[in-house]
Amino acid sequence: MREKHFLIIAASIGSGHTKAAEAVADALKTRYPDVQIHTEDFTMWRVSWATAFMKACYLFMLRFIPNLYELMYRFTGGRSGGLSVQSLISAFTARDIAALVKKYHPKAVICTHPFPAGAASWRKKRHPEEFLYATVITDYSVHQMWIYPNADCYFVAREEMKTDLIAAGLPPEKVFVTGIPVTSKFHQRENKEAIVESLGLSQERKTVLLMGGGLGIGGLDAALLALENVPAPIQILVVTGKNEKLRLRVDKLASSSHHTILVWGYSARVREFMAISDFIITKPGALTISEALSAELPMLLHDPIPGPETENAVYIARKGAAVWANSEEKLTKAISRLLSSEEELAAMRAAAHEMKKPYAARDIAEFFAEAFEKFSDLKKIHGR
């Protein structure tokens, strides 16, 4: 493995795809310490102007016309609409993937977002022996934009997704059910008492974690308003991501609240926050869900980005690890119920324990040892 290079390509549309890429990179470094691993963000202007522009359009739609984004999600979910958009993206990003391959000469390309996956598929079709191409689907459902027949392997969150990919024409031996990769800290135990003490919190009060993903969206204002109506003092941990205006609003609220409210922008301590919380209120991003499952933390899901996050919420709630509140009225009732029901929280923790796959990144890294040997034997990858 000494001379082999990995190229992991993410897209910073939210933080989930990037965090999954980082988790895979860390696992690969642990498994193959002498191998060079390169991670690129395909939505950086210097990497791909086309996907950088699409990211800007995506963020604009989410902020101002979310219904249009939902319509586009449904349109591209169909085979005809999805294939046409996939072909367009692949054509516009052909030079970008070629430049990355020329720069890094990777033996394996791993994609955690559909945009770079399309570019890698385009390259793979024309240069089938150049690299091993894998896609990590960072959702709990399969959308047409993820499906590329030129992929050598797919890593998915659950068995039903493997079934969907097989139905779409992929060979069963190319699809592996690993879960969505999270960093190794999520399968390590935390010292709850020490964390509570370090934050100056009480061991006796209920603690609720609020997160809105890397973009700091997802109805945090509504959740805070609902929590303000809870009469008994509780402790609220708020992570606002890159949303500085939201962080300032929460800071202002904290100064007058009868609850204890601590707020962070982006934080690397999410695992610690999950360890000491009774439940989390968050939009149903797949990476946050996977982290919460690994931490066995009950979830109250609301205010999804239209499309995949709604599907995530429905699935996780149906499995019993979350409550899905699709209105402010349901959100308020669910908060009151969870704060008063240890039995329901215990049942949700048990469901999370059954569902969690905290070793996904390690399993993905382990896959490549056998895969490289197999593909080398078949002369599908040339030695360099």
Summary of the structure (lengths in Angstrom):
residues: 384
radius of gyration: 21.2
end to end distance: 11.4
largest distance: 67.6
contacts: 1353
relative contact order: 0.13
helix: 53%
strand: 14%
